[in-house]
Structures are given as C-alpha cells and as structure tokens.
Amino acid sequence: MADKDDDVVQPKKSNLPVIISAVCALAAVGMGAKMMLGGGHSEAKAASEEHESGGEGGGKRSESGPTVRLADFVVRLRNPEAERYVRISFEAELGSDRDKETVAAHTAQIRDGFISYLSDRTMEDLRGSEGLEQIKAGLVKKLIQLVPGVKVRGLYITDFVSQ
C-alpha cells in the first residue's frame, strides 16, 4: 500500500526571482546609460569645447567628429579594505582625421595615463552619473595633456563593469 506522500510530486523551485532580478538590473543599466548619453551638457564635453575654442567658451557643433575606440581598461581601484576592480572602455570623439591618427600613434601613453588616473580613484568616485561625468572630465584633461594639440570633442563610456 502506497502512502499519499509518495505520490505527491514536489514542485521545482522557480527561476523567476533570478530572471526578474536580471531584467531589473538590465533596465537600471539601460536607464543609467540613457541618462549619461542623453542628459545635458557634461563636464567632459565642456572641457573639450573650451580646449577647442582656446578657452573662450565656443559654441556647440552639430556635426560629429571621427572617433577612436580605446579598448577595455581593467584597473584595480584604490581601496585599502577590499580588492575592487573596474573594467571600462571609452570612445573619444576628436576634431579631425589628423587628430585620430595622432591619438592612434600615442595609444601606449594614453593607456598608461588613463590606467594611472583610474587606479587613484575609489569605487565611491565612480558611483552615479555625476561621478562618471567627473571621471570623464578628468580623463579628457589627461588626454589633452598627453597628446597636446588634439581637439577632443567628447569622451564616451562604452562599457562599464565594477566588482
């Protein structure tokens, strides 16, 4: 004679909470990216426009310039209590094709400067759109310092993962 408990099939645990969490995380990342890319006049853009105009506050340009992709940077952040890392990629919008060639010729110096700059930052420095805008503004200044004479119209984060 079989017990009723033997015939009862235990329901499998649902993956629904995991799926919902993943969808919410992706939505939050998408909204953050939209805010960063579509929101307002950034400090990085202002710094590059000031550089282009010789510091006289030139107007906005409607056409976009050539871009250079700066491959992934994996950097250990400054944090005495824990190992914190960030993987971040950039694309720099420049003034001309000549600037693009110049930047490409200085890739090693740019990577070294960006890694040094980022490794001095903490996770708190990278939090939120305001923190990322400040990082981009600092990196635009660093890029202009490393490759003098290059017109930088903007610096865009194309990938960002922190751990």
C-alpha positions, 0 to 999 in steps of 0.5 A: 500500500502506497502512502499519499506522500509518495505520490505527491510530486514536489514542485521545482523551485522557480527561476523567476526571482533570478530572471526578474532580478536580471531584467531589473538590473538590465533596465537600471543599466539601460536607464543609467546609460540613457541618462549619461548619453542623453542628459545635458551638457557634461563636464567632459564635453565642456572641457573639450569645447573650451580646449577647442575654442582656446578657452573662450567658451565656443559654441556647440557643433552639430556635426560629429567628429571621427572617433577612436575606440580605446579598448577595455581598461581593467584597473584595480581601484584604490581601496585599502579594505577590499580588492575592487576592480573596474573594467571600462572602455571609452570612445573619444570623439576628436576634431579631425582625421589628423587628430585620430591618427595622432591619438592612434600613434600615442595609444601606449601613453594614453593607456598608461595615463588613463590606467594611472588616473583610474587606479587613484580613484575609489569605487565611491568616485565612480558611483552615479552619473555625476561621478562618471561625468567627473571621471570623464572630465578628468580623463579628457584633461589627461588626454589633452595633456598627453597628446597636446594639440588634439581637439577632443570633442567628447569622451564616451563610456562604452562599457562599464563593469565594477566588482 
